[in-house]
Amino acid sequence: MGYSLDLSAITLQDYLRILKAQTLLPGRRMLHEQVDERFLLLAQSGVMTVSQLHSLLGSPQKFAALSEKTNIPEEYLTLLRRELGSLVQKPVSLSDFPGCDEARFSALAASGIRNSKEYWEAISDPAGELYALCDLVRINGVGTVAARAFYEAGYRSVSAVAEASAPELLSRVSAVNAEKGYYKAKLGEKDMQFCIDYAQLLIRFG
């Protein structure tokens, strides 16, 4: 299993099912319009995997060419490009995690380990707190402070989040945040379900 999703392992049809099941942000709901027809056009143009699609949408020039080839509107492909970007979770600096030992971060940095990806790949310690936090930030939408709240709520791995129910996850994480004040955002069950869905993707395609 890798730190991030393996986009080459996700077929276009896999992603079609994922996209259709998603609760999209208001500005991206257009992606559900004629989605079956448009993904068929992409398949007919030779797109087989999400990795290929991500590459074809890598620049305005590329998606303009794909739009011309498939007759899919550029506006649609622009939104699709942004949505695909959410599949790639960037590593975070270890020093951004609240409540951890700064001296340890300095020692790790001296050995060349500065971010969550480097630590997760170099240190196999599922029972360790820092390893758990680095595992949790692999989930799209979970930053360093949310990872701390998840951890203290008892969700200490991607697998634990993948197996959670949205109502219980929200209840337990909200209780921790009410006590500690880690973040100000008002989260709901849909936000938690998004995290659960992404965690399940990591287990399947990581």
Residue pairs with C-beta under 8 A, 6 or more apart in sequence:
1 202
1 203
1 206
2 206
3 91
3 116
3 117
3 120
3 121
3 138
3 206
4 88
4 89
4 117
4 138
4 206
5 87
5 88
5 89
5 201
5 202
5 205
5 206
6 205
6 206
7 49
7 50
7 51
7 54
7 87
7 88
8 49
8 50
8 51
9 49
9 205
10 18
10 49
10 50
10 51
10 205
11 48
11 49
11 50
12 39
12 42
12 43
12 47
12 48
12 49
12 50
12 52
12 53
13 39
13 43
14 50
14 205
15 50
15 53
16 35
16 36
16 39
18 197
18 201
19 31
19 32
19 35
19 83
20 32
20 35
21 197
22 194
22 197
23 190
23 193
23 194
24 31
24 32
24 83
27 79
28 79
28 82
28 83
30 75
30 76
30 79
31 76
31 79
31 80
31 83
33 76
38 70
38 72
38 76
41 70
41 71
41 72
42 53
42 70
42 72
44 70
45 66
45 69
45 70
46 52
47 53
47 56
50 84
50 87
53 80
53 84
54 84
55 62
56 62
56 63
56 66
57 63
57 66
57 77
57 80
57 81
57 84
63 74
63 77
63 78
63 81
64 74
66 72
66 77
67 73
67 74
67 77
86 140
87 140
87 201
89 137
89 138
89 139
89 140
91 115
91 116
91 117
91 118
91 137
92 115
92 116
92 137
92 143
92 144
93 114
93 115
93 116
94 100
94 105
94 108
94 109
94 113
94 114
94 115
94 116
94 119
94 130
94 134
95 102
95 105
96 144
97 130
97 133
97 144
97 147
97 148
98 144
98 145
98 148
98 182
99 148
100 129
100 130
100 133
104 130
108 114
108 119
112 118
113 119
113 122
113 123
116 133
116 134
116 137
116 138
117 134
119 130
119 131
119 134
120 131
120 134
120 135
120 138
123 130
123 131
124 131
125 131
126 132
126 135
126 157
129 151
132 151
132 156
132 157
133 144
133 147
133 148
133 151
135 156
135 157
135 158
136 142
136 146
136 147
136 150
136 151
136 155
136 156
136 157
136 158
136 161
137 143
137 144
137 147
138 158
138 202
138 206
139 158
139 161
139 195
139 198
139 199
139 202
140 194
140 195
140 198
141 191
141 194
141 195
141 198
142 150
142 195
145 182
145 183
146 173
146 182
146 183
148 182
149 173
149 176
149 177
149 180
149 182
149 183
150 156
150 161
150 173
152 176
152 180
153 169
153 172
153 173
153 175
153 176
154 160
154 172
155 161
155 164
155 169
155 172
155 173
158 199
158 202
158 203
158 206
159 199
159 203
161 169
161 195
161 196
161 199
162 196
162 199
162 200
162 202
162 203
164 192
164 196
165 196
166 189
166 190
166 192
166 193
166 196
167 189
167 192
169 192
169 195
169 196
170 187
170 188
170 189
170 191
170 192
173 187
173 192
174 187
176 182
177 183
